[in-house]
Amino acid sequence: MKRLSIILLLIACIVGRVNAQRFNTPDQLNQLRPLQDSLVKLGRQMFNNENDLERKNANYSFIRTLVKALKVPNSYAFNFDSLKTISILRSPDNKFRLLSWFIMNEDGSYRFFGTIQVNTGGKLLLHPLEDYSPLLKNPEDSVVNNHKWFGAQYYKIIPVGTANPYYVLLGWKGNTVKSTKKVIDVLSFKKGEPVFGMPVFQGNKKTRNRVVFEYNRQTSMLLRYIPDQDLIVFDHLAPPDDKLKDQRDTYGPDLTYDGYKLSNGKWMYKDNLDMRNIPAPDDVDIIDPKKQALKDRSLVPLKRN
């Protein structure tokens, strides 16, 4: 019994040391907090400045400052709680966190930015995300690396445990002055390198590596995950008239719902879901900034997961 008590005490000490490593030291906090303050100010300029060039210059300064902050030892443990203008998501298994954000261009289109910070326990490991969207002609058929990223601002990470584990990402993508996009993407790691896209979405007439939705910018679209049912549910989008079926910027919800149900590591398409069996969300993960004019670039804060 005495030996068992000693063993349990040693385990508790080891766990205590591991837990202690999750917190920043006073010296690290003294470095990170001023950098966070700078990021908050630059983030406001990225979205609120009416001058296109000034917004982009603020973004470039934001990137340099963010990299400087992430280079601080044990930066992974710092949550950047005051920074509301970007999405910061930790994977549920705490293996990485995903930072993503967008800049609105003068013509109402968007460019996305981001990075993956891997939880190495101390050493900095980043995978910068480079938005390649305009050059991806068939994004639903593409498997790409972080240098050819189909940019989005993510609001949900869903881990899928299989022989080859992966993560499903839900994201807002913006698009043009006429239409908005949302995306269901897949992130996996091959030899430590991020890969986006995987042929796991089946049904609805094809197998997809990712799912892209496009709809009228003046409408809203539901896209969220129901963990109790392993179900991704979304509005069924349709044109107001069959004559407009080729014009995605006219599409909107038709008050029916479809989804993807997880089965043996794949997501099977389900149509006409009965929403009476879908619990109402406590709050909204992300609110589309779709109705903001170019003169109003304030961003609705994101729910942190």
Secondary structure, DSSP 8 states (H G I E B T S, - for coil): -HHHHHHHHHHHHHHHHHHHTTS--HHHHHHHHHHHHHHHHHHHHHHH-S-HHHHHHHHHHHHHHHHHHHTSTTGGG---TT--SSEEEE-TTSSEEEEEEEEE-TTS-EEEEEEEEE--SSS--EEEEEB-GGG-S-GGG--EEGGGB---EEEEEEEE-SSS-EEEEEEEEEESSSEEEEEEEEEEEETTEEEE--S-EEETTEEESSEEEEEETTS---EEEEGGGTEEEEEEEE-SSGGGTT-GGG-EEEEEEEEEEEETTEEEEE-S--GGGS---SS-S----TT--TT----------
